[in-house]
């Protein structure tokens, strides 16, 4: 086992295991510990928790390193998937990338939802579930198309031997694409790479509008503190898509032949793996009912931190941004 493989295994095992644990805890809290005033918003939280859990699970199975070479794109899989076979590793990779794509769109939906309920009436639970289903369709189509884009292992090995002779490929589990310009490969890559910047800009736009709406209301001193903490939570969440941007930069750096290094190739998916680990933390810490449950399980380590975090605001405009779903469906 070389240094790069060890680095990849340690990184993914740590991040992915932690991500699965956090998202499992979050989903449990969504199902059994969500207060009535958060029932509607918990649909979005539950959607994110399931998607991020699956992303971590698939990432743990493949523990992959991406090697862009010219117009080729090759994957080394170091995870348990290689016990089953190359094709299984590749399909698992496609499933993971579909989950990441859905997570990105879901985060944008979360911000647009917060903006929507500040200006209009709350949507029904059925309509919100329908919207989630609609934004899931592109990710499903991406997965189906990508599954048929895996290239022959012999051709990929030939490319590696010719262009990267210094790489040791003995006993490696190799999959990938001989040419990213092939339509199935291009169709599977573009929906992941191209929306990163537009989605990030969209999230920042919604965050700015939410802040503008909240700032129009006069708040008490206590509520002002809660208001600032809510804006801090929104700020942290708006930074999460930056991990996709960092992963995209690592990928482009190698794909455009600007710089090649084994650790850089491992960092591409490592940055993506950070997202489903950090995403549930926002809900676990900044939603008071969830945080109280967490501090019951870890009272000594977390009580001091949790005492500085509160998001159950007393003012109506702030409450509507997080504690949506106050109106019950009859």
C-alpha positions in Angstrom: 0.0 0.0 0.0 1.5 3.3 -1.1 1.3 6.7 0.6 -1.5 8.0 -1.7 -3.7 4.9 -1.1 -3.2 5.1 2.7 -4.0 8.9 2.6 -7.2 8.2 0.6 -8.3 5.3 2.9 -7.8 7.3 6.1 -9.4 10.4 4.8 -12.5 8.7 3.4 -12.9 6.2 6.2 -12.9 9.1 8.7 -15.1 11.5 6.8 -17.6 9.0 5.5 -18.0 7.2 8.8 -18.6 10.4 10.6 -21.0 11.6 7.9 -23.1 8.4 8.0 -23.3 8.7 11.8 -24.3 12.4 11.8 -26.9 12.0 9.1 -28.4 8.8 10.8 -28.7 10.8 14.0 -30.3 13.7 12.2 -32.8 11.5 10.4 -33.8 9.8 13.6 -34.4 13.2 15.2 -36.4 14.3 12.2 -38.6 11.3 12.5 -39.1 11.1 16.2 -38.0 14.4 17.8 -39.3 17.1 15.5 -41.6 19.7 17.2 -44.9 20.5 15.5 -43.8 23.9 14.4 -40.9 22.4 12.4 -42.9 19.6 10.7 -43.0 21.2 7.3 -39.3 22.3 7.3 -38.3 18.9 8.6 -39.2 17.4 5.2 -36.3 19.3 3.7 -34.0 18.3 6.5 -35.0 14.7 6.2 -34.4 14.8 2.4 -30.9 16.2 3.0 -30.1 13.7 5.7 -31.1 10.7 3.6 -29.2 12.0 0.5 -26.1 12.8 2.5 -26.1 9.5 4.2 -26.2 7.7 0.9 -23.5 9.9 -0.5 -21.2 9.0 2.5 -22.1 5.3 2.2 -21.3 5.2 -1.5 -18.1 7.2 -0.9 -17.0 4.8 1.8 -17.6 1.8 -0.6 -15.4 3.2 -3.3 -12.8 5.5 -1.5 -11.8 6.7 -4.9 -9.1 8.7 -6.5 -9.8 10.6 -9.8 -7.0 10.8 -12.4 -7.7 13.1 -15.3 -5.3 12.5 -18.2 -5.8 14.7 -21.3 -9.2 13.8 -22.5 -9.4 10.7 -20.4 -10.8 10.3 -16.9 -9.7 7.3 -14.8 -10.8 6.2 -11.4 -8.7 4.2 -8.9 -11.0 2.5 -6.2 -9.5 1.6 -2.9 -12.6 0.8 -0.9 -14.5 -2.4 -0.2 -16.2 -2.2 -3.6 -13.2 -3.8 -5.2 -14.0 -7.0 -3.4 -17.0 -7.3 -5.7 -15.5 -5.9 -8.9 -14.7 -3.0 -11.2 -18.2 -2.5 -12.6 -19.7 -2.4 -9.1 -17.2 0.3 -8.1 -18.1 2.3 -11.1 -21.8 2.1 -10.6 -21.4 3.0 -7.0 -19.4 6.1 -8.1 -22.2 7.1 -10.4 -24.7 6.7 -7.5 -22.5 8.8 -5.2 -22.2 11.6 -7.8 -26.0 11.6 -8.3 -26.4 12.1 -4.5 -24.0 15.0 -4.5 -25.8 16.6 -7.4 -29.2 16.2 -5.6 -27.6 17.6 -2.4 -26.5 20.7 -4.2 -29.9 21.3 -5.7 -31.6 20.6 -2.3 -29.5 23.2 -0.6 -30.6 25.8 -3.2 -34.2 24.6 -2.6 -33.8 25.1 1.1 -32.7 28.7 0.7 -35.5 29.4 -1.8 -38.0 27.9 0.6 -36.9 30.1 3.5 -37.2 33.1 1.2 -40.6 31.9 0.0 -42.2 31.5 3.4 -41.0 35.0 4.5 -43.0 36.6 1.6 -45.9 34.2 1.1 -48.0 31.6 2.8 -46.5 28.2 3.7 -46.9 25.6 1.0 -48.5 22.3 1.8 -46.4 19.2 2.7 -47.6 17.5 -0.4 -46.5 20.4 -2.7 -43.1 20.5 -1.0 -42.6 16.7 -1.5 -43.6 17.2 -5.1 -40.9 19.8 -5.6 -38.3 17.6 -4.0 -39.3 14.7 -6.3 -39.0 17.0 -9.3 -35.5 18.1 -8.5 -34.6 14.4 -7.9 -35.4 13.6 -11.6 -32.2 15.2 -13.1 -30.1 13.2 -10.6 -31.8 10.0 -11.5 -31.3 10.6 -15.2 -27.7 11.5 -14.5 -27.2 8.1 -12.8 -28.8 6.1 -15.5 -26.8 7.7 -18.3 -23.5 7.6 -16.4 -23.9 3.9 -15.7 -23.4 3.2 -19.4 -20.3 5.4 -19.8 -17.7 3.1 -18.3 -14.8 2.3 -20.6 -13.0 -1.0 -21.2 -10.4 -1.6 -18.5 -7.8 -2.7 -21.1 -8.1 0.6 -22.9 -7.8 2.6 -19.7 -4.7 0.6 -18.6 -3.1 1.3 -22.0 -3.7 5.1 -21.5 -2.2 5.0 -18.1 0.9 3.1 -19.2 1.5 5.5 -22.1 0.8 8.8 -20.4 1.5 8.0 -16.7 4.2 5.3 -16.7 5.3 6.3 -13.2 2.0 5.1 -11.8 1.9 1.6 -10.3 -1.3 0.0 -11.6 -0.6 -3.5 -10.4 -3.7 -4.9 -8.6 -5.5 -1.6 -9.0 -9.3 -1.5 -9.5 -9.6 0.7 -12.5 -12.6 2.3 -14.2 -13.3 5.5 -16.1 -13.7 7.1 -19.5 -11.2 6.9 -22.4 -12.7 10.2 -23.7 -14.7 12.7 -21.8 -16.0 14.1 -25.1 -18.1 10.9 -25.6 -21.7 12.0 -25.2 -22.6 9.7 -22.4 -19.5 10.8 -20.4 -20.1 14.4 -21.2 -23.7 14.2 -20.2 -22.8 12.7 -16.8 -20.0 15.3 -16.1 -21.6 18.5 -17.1 -24.7 18.3 -14.8 -22.2 18.0 -11.9 -19.6 20.6 -12.9 -21.6 23.4 -14.5 -24.2 24.1 -11.8 -21.7 24.7 -9.0 -21.1 28.4 -9.6 -24.8 29.2 -10.6 -26.1 27.4 -7.5 -23.6 29.2 -5.3 -24.6 32.5 -6.7 -28.3 31.6 -6.3 -27.8 30.7 -2.6 -25.9 34.0 -1.9 -28.8 35.9 -3.7 -31.4 34.2 -1.5 -29.4 34.7 1.6 -29.1 38.4 0.8 -32.8 38.8 0.3 -33.6 36.9 3.5 -31.3 39.2 5.4 -32.9 42.2 3.8 -36.4 41.0 4.8 -35.4 40.3 8.4 -33.6 43.6 8.8 -36.8 45.5 8.1 -38.3 44.4 11.4 -37.4 46.1 14.7 -36.4 43.5 17.3 -35.8 43.4 21.0 -32.3 43.1 22.4 -32.8 39.4 23.1 -34.3 38.7 19.7 -31.6 40.7 18.0 -29.0 38.2 19.4 -31.1 35.3 18.1 -31.4 37.1 14.8 -27.7 37.4 14.4 -27.2 33.8 15.3 -29.7 32.8 12.6 -27.9 34.9 10.0 -24.7 33.2 11.1 -26.3 29.8 10.4 -27.4 31.0 7.0 -23.8 32.3 6.3 -22.3 28.9 7.2 -24.7 27.1 5.0 -24.1 29.4 2.1 -20.4 28.5 2.3 -21.0 24.7 1.9 -21.2 24.8 -1.9 -17.6 26.2 -1.8 -16.5 22.5 -1.2 -18.0 21.6 -4.6 -16.0 24.6 -6.1 -12.8 23.4 -4.5 -13.4 19.9 -5.9 -14.0 21.3 -9.3 -10.8 23.3 -9.2 -8.8 20.2 -8.3 -10.4 18.3 -11.1 -9.8 21.1 -13.7 -6.2 21.5 -12.5 -5.4 18.0 -13.6 -7.9 17.8 -16.6 -6.4 20.9 -18.1 -2.9 19.5 -17.5 -1.9 22.4 -15.3 -0.6 20.2 -12.5 -0.6 16.5 -11.6 0.0 14.9 -8.2 -1.5 11.8 -6.6 -2.6 13.7 -3.5 -4.4 16.3 -5.7 -6.2 13.5 -7.4 -7.4 12.2 -4.0 -8.5 15.6 -2.8 -11.1 16.0 -5.6 -13.5 13.5 -4.0 -12.3 14.3 -0.5 -13.6 17.8 -0.7 -17.0 16.4 -1.9 -16.9 14.0 1.1 -16.7 17.0 3.5 -20.0 18.3 2.4 -22.3 15.5 3.7 -20.3 15.6 7.0 -20.7 19.4 7.6 -24.3 19.7 6.2 -26.1 17.8 9.1 -24.1 19.7 11.6 -26.0 22.9 10.6 -29.3 21.3 11.5 -28.0 19.5 14.6 -26.6 22.7 16.1 -28.8 25.5 14.9 -32.2 23.8 15.6 -32.7 24.0 19.3 -34.9 20.9 19.7 -32.3 18.7 17.9 -29.4 20.3 19.8 -31.0 19.7 23.1 -31.3 16.0 22.3 -27.6 15.9 21.2 -26.5 17.5 24.4 -28.4 14.9 26.4 -26.2 12.2 24.8 -22.9 14.2 25.1 -23.5 16.5 28.0 -20.0 17.2 29.1 -18.3 17.7 25.7 -21.1 19.7 24.1 -23.0 21.7 26.7 -20.6 24.6 26.8 -20.7 24.9 23.0 -24.5 24.6 22.8 -25.0 27.3 25.4 -23.8 29.8 22.8 -26.1 28.6 20.0 -29.8 29.3 19.8 -32.2 29.5 16.8 -35.7 29.2 18.3 -36.4 33.0 17.9 -39.2 34.7 19.6 -40.0 37.2 16.9 -42.3 36.2 14.1 -40.1 37.2 11.1 -37.2 35.2 12.4 -39.3 32.3 13.5 -40.8 32.0 10.0 -37.4 31.6 8.4 -36.5 28.4 10.4 -39.6 27.3 12.2 -41.9 26.9 9.2 -44.9 24.8 9.1 -46.7 26.5 12.0 -50.0 26.1 10.2 -51.3 22.6 10.5 -53.1 20.9 7.6 -56.6 20.1 8.4 
